[in-house]
């Protein structure tokens, strides 16, 4: 678990009395994402965003964030990711290859994003959308194994089992098996991490189902759409905007997924 959790002393109060004991908390710390780009003789470095995240897989988070925000076309654009620790938090500097020109006009953020916020820092309504293409994947509906996913997810959420305070995002293959899973205190960070991992491992995103441990908001649908993921299943509820955009982007969206039932919205 390393630095993804924090141990703290607490008083546990019950009907039978007060007990001094230890609790395990999900870590929440700032990560600043910087972008380095330009020709060798004139490299430019820009601060792109600060997100509150659970430490761990920071390279995946930075790469996934830049990709799902439409700033870079994929991890092939990245030369290297450098991590640094400062007294105030962590910094991930993503250096692009010399010929890559990042798209920053709409996507650059201007202030801190909290763990609960996927759209924080957008400067205008027009900047919310990141240029998503409509999905043309052949994968439209999940198989009979869909009802098994909540149990699979719980069994794989190691950090949640200890803290009760983390979201999970997982990629499921066509046989209904979870192949990649990432946890984070921010649901959007969990999605960026798992997409960043998939890009690095050349995992087939257009043949995957994205499984979410909580609700499905618009920003998560957009991140999935940017990655070409055609099916999303959420344990919690979708928002109205999530349903609207899933339909527009030709994504199958499932909510309230349980062992014995679910709602299919698109």
Buried (B, 14 or more C-beta within 10 A) or exposed (E): BEEBBBEEEEEEEEEEEEEEEEBBBBBBBBBBBBBBBBEEEEEEEEBBBBBBBBBBBBBBBBBBBBBBBBBBEEBEBBEEBEEEEEEEBBBBBBBBEEEBEBBBEBBBBEEBBEBEBBBBBBEEEEBEBBEBEEBEBEBEEBEEBBBBBBEBBEEBBBBBEBBEBBBBBBBBBEEBEBBBBBBBBBBBBBBBBBBBBBBBEEBBBEBBBBBBBBBBBBBBBBBBBBBBBBBBBBBBBBBEBBBBBBEEBBBBBBBBBEEEEBEEBB
